[in-house]
């Protein structure tokens, strides 16, 4: 039987580490760019992939994957 409490604690710890790291990287950036960097870094870690579609799926956003990919391409 899998211990879901430990798993969710691990995810929380990793997310907190990624958010702290991204806040250091994004100092002085506009808020939208800070959010983009935060989402991209967390998506990279969570999806274990560099493909935009995989990153978008891992974020579990309530919008279509294609909309996330188009928005990410327009920022970069």
Residue pairs with C-beta under 8 A, 6 or more apart in sequence:
14 45
15 42
18 38
18 41
18 42
18 45
19 38
19 42
21 41
22 34
22 37
22 38
22 41
22 42
23 34
23 38
25 37
26 33
26 34
26 37
26 38
29 37
33 75
36 72
36 75
39 59
40 55
40 72
42 59
43 54
43 55
43 56
43 58
43 59
44 50
44 55
46 55
46 58
46 59
47 54
47 55
47 57
47 58
49 55
49 58
52 68
52 69
52 72
52 73
53 65
53 69
55 72
56 65
56 68
56 69
56 72
57 65
59 68
61 68
